[in-house]
């Protein structure tokens, strides 16, 4: 059942589980718990849609460098970021966790991979591509859900509306946390027009995205005598991200051959897959540098057939009809579209757009530092009178050196591949890529600020995502990941969510 707090004035309800955040992982977890027979209330601070690219409630205060991911890549609406994301899903390698001394191993998460794949209608099979792998790098293929199944609200809409033991409240922003006897007993949510909802629950899950989950944990700490930070001094610290930057370009005499090897792949059920080169499990570089991966993209002038198709699919993902200009664009770019359809259905590849450049992007794991952190502002508040998040973040010289090292190793690997006979990796001039790293690169995979740890001194949550300081609260955001790993982190978060639901539903 979906309700809107706007106009409801005042209400007080109880539940077994309260989930704060109705986005990608929050909505999925709400439905999974309700399907397991639990009484669930989910609070989503947005409505059915977020039309703008930025939401006013995501305002933060920046110290040091501007962290662009605070404004971009965050969406407050049912379905959250999944209403806009590309949807690349791929698990980390075991070495990503082991090298960073995570308190959990992939062996504990691997059993849940088939269930996540089934949820998004992904194809089965492995993620590795041995024929393009080498001693230093493993070629891996991420899995992207079919477009109609990327928005989790589209995927779960019927269940969200009809499950009798699930209530989803829209426009309900969590603002107040009441902790008694070491447990979070009640959460109050409000609307900008003054409506209020108080929820009492046995178990509370904060799944509001990495930055907002951290801010809400800090707010709970602030409102309850520093109950969290006194136990877990890492709260808010070690904030980090993947740093992505174009480091060169592929120049090829055999465009069709390169397209066949590294272009986006399509599988029979609509799953799309893209190639990346991650550090190998036993690569020597892992002892000297953090995890990284490289991928070959394409860059257009914004007016071609691919751009038209992308605009149309993005409209459908947001549950809107394409605009007239996009329909006219289909006609204008018909020659490329005809060839692209042939490549899609007979070659199982996404055809490189005509005239597109082929930049190589290197994505590296930022080294966690307790100096990079999220805290509460002492003089800036949101519309509810609550402190804004304050982000202290910067790219360090060490991060830049790690990028240089990662590109050195990738370049050496590429020269040994058979593809190098017809395709050359043209690296940017020395220092150019490193100089472009300041804003992080725009992929926004924030981690670390409510990290998992073995003890309260190491982390904010334990291996089961339970807050050390307030044990009836779980945090379910990429902020619990101690490091960014060598791949997109969304699959890891979904695996942690599936593991949690399985634990409490036995």
Secondary structure, 3 states (H helix, E strand, C coil): CEEECCCCCEEEEEEEEEEECCCHHHHHHHHHHHHCCCCEEEECCCECCCCCCCCHHHCEEEEECCCHHHCCCCCCECCHHHHCCCCEECCCCHHHHHHCCCCCCHHHHHHHHHHHHHHCCCCCCCCECHHHCCCCEEEEEEEECCHHHCCHHHHHHHHHHHCCCEEEEECCEEEEEEEECCEEEEEEEECCCCCEEEEEEEEEEECCCHHHHHHHHHHHHHHCCCCCCCCCCCCCECCECEEEEEEEEEEECCHHHHHHHHCCEECCCCCEEEEEEEECCCCHHHHCCCCEEEEECCECCCCCHHHHHHHHHHHHHCCCCCCHHHHHHHHHCHHHHHHHHHHHHHHCECCCCCCCECEEEEEEECCCCCCCEEEEEEEEECCCCCEEEEEEECCCHHHHHHHHHHHHHHHHHHHHCHHHHCEEEEECCCCHHHHCCCCCCCCCCCECCCCECCCCCCCCECCCCEECCCCCEEECCHHHCCCCCCCCCHHHHHHHHHHHHHHHCC
